[in-house]
Amino acid sequence: MSMAKDNGALSLVLIGGSSGSFAIFEEIIRLVRNPLSFALIFVLHRGKSSTAVLPEIFKNKTNVAMSEPYHLDPIKANSIYFAYPDYHLLIGPDQRFYYDRTDKDFFSRPSIDATFLSAAVSGIPVKAAMLFSGSSADGAFGMKALAERGFPTYVQNPADAESPRMPEQALLAYEKHQVMVDGNLFSIINDILQ
């Protein structure tokens, strides 16, 4: 296993989830303190007709800048990003975001796998990748790719997840992910965010 080369000062923390993850995402945002030494990227399954603007919903939870980035926007440390509905959010080796409208993965666009796999091959260091509750296998391949490249990966304990399938599938694909149980979930996340 080899870690990706350092690509300047930028590093990433990746977070994915679906049904049952929204409340966890909200708590994670509350833990975020300015300044962040990395870019924090959330991929939450949302339908194409979703009108929820996540930065607006979470704006009172942290003082760190949040956005749903545009195609070709630069990825910057000390920023929180959310994948836009009905587009796959890709991480480019040039430290920019790319949007993609190819087929849905596991009936989802944005796909967690699309973001995580693109991050794994981008050359940008990944400080951590986390996968939470969801009712599909999306994220399992991306988490495995990140782990095989030596990046730290964390999975919510399926027994604690509202929808256990997503973390279960990630552990079936790669059993060496670190499992976060309810008793220490936010303690681990807080440590990662430092």
Stockholm file with secondary structure:
# STOCKHOLM 1.0

chainA/1-194         MSMAKDNGALSLVLIGGSSGSFAIFEEIIRLVRNPLSFALIFVLHRGKSSTAVLPEIFKNKTNVAMSEPYHLDPIKANSIYFAYPDYHLLIGPDQRFYYDRTDKDFFSRPSIDATFLSAAVSGIPVKAAMLFSGSSADGAFGMKALAERGFPTYVQNPADAESPRMPEQALLAYEKHQVMVDGNLFSIINDILQ
#=GR chainA/1-194 SS CCCCCCCTTCCEEEEEECTTCHHHHHHHHHHCCSCCSSEEEEEECCCTTCCCCHHHHHTTTCSSEEECCCTTCBCCSSEEEECCTTSEEEECTTSBEEEECCCCBTTBSSCHHHHHHHHHTSSCCEEEEEECCCSSCTTHHHHHHHHHTTCCEEEECGGGCSSTHHHHHHHHHCTTSEEECTTTHHHHHHHHTC
#=GC SS_cons         CCCCCCCTTCCEEEEEECTTCHHHHHHHHHHCCSCCSSEEEEEECCCTTCCCCHHHHHTTTCSSEEECCCTTCBCCSSEEEECCTTSEEEECTTSBEEEECCCCBTTBSSCHHHHHHHHHTSSCCEEEEEECCCSSCTTHHHHHHHHHTTCCEEEECGGGCSSTHHHHHHHHHCTTSEEECTTTHHHHHHHHTC
//
